[in-house]
Amino acid sequence: MKNPHNINGLSPAEAWNFDIDVYISPFIPSPKILRRLPTCISRFLGHRNEAREGELDIVVWTWAFVGAFAGVAVVEAVFLHWSYFAEKGCPMIVGSYGAAAILLYSAVDSPLAQPRNAFFGQVLSAATGVTITKLFLLSDRFDSLVWLAGALACASSSLVMSITKTIHPPAGATALLAAVDPGVRGMGWDLIPVVIISSALMIAVACLVDNLQRSYPRYWWTPGPVGKEARSKDRKADGKDVEKGKVDTAGMEVVVGAEGIVLPEFLVLGEVEKEVLMQIKSRIANFSDGGESESSSL
């Protein structure tokens, strides 16, 4: 017997759930287009033909240092020498980008550090913070309400990022600074282009530095299907294949062999999962070399 509280076969939680990617992902270009680019270009956009192997701590530490230094220095240099912003009294860098640098160059595996979050999280939060601050500035009592403007700006940016799936913790500081920091508040709407340029520069540096011996980004929009794959998934969810119990697994296989590991481009693995696959690969290689006399199964 079906649950009477279900709506069209969905639980109340599913019926009220909202996933923005259902509406946007079908129109995002597939990451497969990176395969068609020359390797010297696709590599610095995060594409790899082979599975990534473990990274030495010293490599992570070194490139995290280089990346943070280069990213912050590039943003500072641009705004120090860009006369348009210098004449408006814009700071050489918004303070929240110090935290963004740690994510982009030290935590390259984190979903919070991927380009969608690092760019749109900052831009949406800046727009939210400026909008709320401008509304509070209409009051003659702004100086006594600045605490409320800051709290509301930060909370609202959190809500906006959650809805749009662009959560980026440093962006909360951007929204907060738009309300409580006199220098940033004085920029007004100019904060938005400053954030757009700063985020783009930080991501560009990440694509360069993080891909010298590591890999960034793990994905550009979402680890799930986008473009044609997302549209196909939507059609199957509404059509006969689901009713028949069929699941489309095209492009979703994980291949482990003695020569290497092949993963779907949308799949992001944790360190433990990668270690398990590397152990399986090693056992297969040993078996191929005669190191094991019989196969084993789980």
Secondary structure by P-SEA (a helix, b strand, c coil): ccccccccccccccccccccccccccccccccccccccccccccccccccccccccaaaaaaaaaaaaaaaaaaaaaaaacaaaaaaacccccccaaaaaaaaaccccccccccaaaaaaaaaaaaaaaaaaaaaaacccccccaaaaaaaaaaaaaaaaaaaaccccaaaaaaaaaacccaaaaaaccaaaaaaaaaaaaaaaaaaaaaacccccccccccccccaaaaaaaaaaaaccccccccccccccbbbbcccbbbbcccccccaaaaaaaaaaaaaaaaaaaccccccccc
